[in-house]
Amino acid sequence: MFLDFFLLLKHNGLPVSLTEYLTLLEALQKRVIDKSIDDFYYLCRLTLIKDEKNLDAFDGLFGLYFKGVEYITDEMIHDIPADWLTQNGERLFSPEEMQKIEAMGGLENLLKRIEELFKEQKERHQGGNKWIGTGGTSPFGAYGYNPEGIRIGQHESRHRKAIKVWDKRQFENLKDDVELGTRNMKMALKRLRKISRAGNEEELNLEQTVRKTSENAGMLSLQMQPIKKNNVKILLLLDIGGSMDDHIELCSQLFSAAKYEFKHLDFYYFHNCVYEMLWKDSSRRWGEFVSTYDVLHKYNSDYKLIFVGDAAMSPYEIMYKFGAVEHYNEEPGIVWLERLQQKFPDMVWLNPAPVADWKTTHSTQIIQEYTKNRMFPLTIAGITDAVEALK
């Protein structure tokens, strides 16, 4: 396996040498790392890549070759033949057929069953209801339908029913230079500003200068004062990817408006629910995480926390250990949400989805309860209400 990966790097123009490959094998033989795929990634990068300009290409090839491996436990590391997941025609399910398909009964049952399938399955399957395959009603595979499943080998979301995604996905950063349509958002956010004078006396106070000069019999007496500053501090947590792709333009407008209005603004991305890691750059999110604990310790409680997300996900992602759609989280998402709420009591959630849809999504109702009804629509009126709640 590792020789094929080495040849893949060379074939794609990366300057990797046989000596570096042998160093990698020696490190593995001496058990320098555990069986974690994350540790293996960093070991490969350390031994094979000499110039940081090749890191992006390496990341892409590593993700392509070891696709899916990093999202399963050490005991479940298996190769799924590519032809098992190749799309061979599109199967469309009627609403009546979808209603007849039953869920397996929770995340734990799914994880247990897929581990059994890795041991039992020997060939490709299509259109069935049991095995890893395509175009069927099995909870495992691609291009089919199941009310609760693990999506494998399918790049795009179709029914948005998967409770875990096996494939590494890349999301685009929100734009911070969008101007069209942001003016009203800026006006709404402006009400949150808290203007005060602080710092060194750098600005001329004309009124005091005139008064002091008059009192000094015409002898000029310059009076200085600190510059007015907006001292409101904002921590922005932005849901990105998946169902949030439908709201990219609107969220980019909000992001651009917020960056314009607030000097003390910092932001991080998450996907669906907050867990132990956040990130700043979606193009590097698989290698450059920021610990959520570090965020909790970095910012004081005077920061106002604003979540932006549609809160549409599987309830498992919020309430269950290992429920995250893309990795195996050791603690439920709600635990991290509550830690953030305790640290930042001034908190609101802006939801870009229509308000009429909130009651139809169980996860949205859970998040709305978590926020103590401080969830507002991502509209001008909603932003205005959110600002009042933060004040």
Steps between C-alpha positions, in 0.01 A plus 500: 500500500770749603708439186198586284453821699867589452471442125181711492693793651784462249262463207334830595828689504581512871879479562498194727804273509553132570708592806207693646267208428735259681515744793121489519501119501770494768295734720196276460706189578628660819144602596579872521125565480182323608247364253323836475460615139560859616839404644579312178414808294740720696773235484464479121507876469807524723700233319393557138439874459796740513343821368179656634397597145423130442276462806173573321575247226603244760182555703286444192680181397502364855125559531443341158703187575397441861144617440272421793761334718527790742138483602494144632639356818830316511323165524302573185774601255407325178523573131172525310556412132423802285275305263262421789407869515510596131173654387331286235183683416272716715216352700215730592280414797135603520370652826301178556816286469690728738228467767532121494875504568572465869801635687732246661446647844770744601864583463634218720318237292637651179860500623470143625347380175754667271782339697334162438464576127870575468565143612220334301472679166711362213350655185323801350125546559252731331136572570480297819394568857781337701855534368735792428408600147324743270147586393326306774333544835790375709621744767855468362621625163418753232227623264214328680261596778471422871353717777814439714822390340875533455583659166806351328654592164246767402637851461178698526205493736172395337232426762693644798411199713850368578591505867868437424706575189796278419668730247729794549322815382639844425297813571553851366577792734236771523593817314583804713494758220137471389336842480179447304210468742705558815405864564182416695688237699763759593227737616343228715835394651595864564254506790721256687798733496617638831694820440738620770830682532788284612877485464753775439395862453559540128207711377460877535210607722411824323238620749730452801794653311300820430384522862845441650664744258247771597564437868874526429474855366533391139803277552431183299429201724440182299265251661512141378266207551489126416348405167146364496500125445241229464587272789248224435671161460341238276576130468336363185455123455388413148348171388630414154444221248216255445157660522669836567611507135148629425573812708858586398415836341289620794759391758779663301307828511466473878869412538603797287273739693624376838867534404429858391315601819711339772870545553508236774357211301633149470342205322522123468326242286325179604283246320146435627591501871797617705733229630855491632651671193423812295687643203585834336567390142271243339756408234730376779243384751621139502850599609474834681243466776458736793413338831162616631656495847758751375220725373326478839821604674609765249198731515358674806136474601433854377501368142154471347455161333307477173431162341399494133350174376178333387515251791380230257672169572442161652411526872779245560751771405387710795410248768722193449863403544640396157200674341695752290438451131869507400701367794472311827450764769578390854242737649152597373468832321259633763781476758714739295206730434431524873866576574487787251176627650646497851810692387312749281160577657429769238415261219258481206449265205422637151322249277492557121227238446137620474330517841219279370751215459630513858213299647544221243860425601555328834861622527392862451258467790779357717731791416219752551443357848876513567508872412202566732306633201781735397493362145414764240453486122784635287292793375532872570221476759658188647844662527338804665330276757824310560688824561238608755534162675879540515468853643 
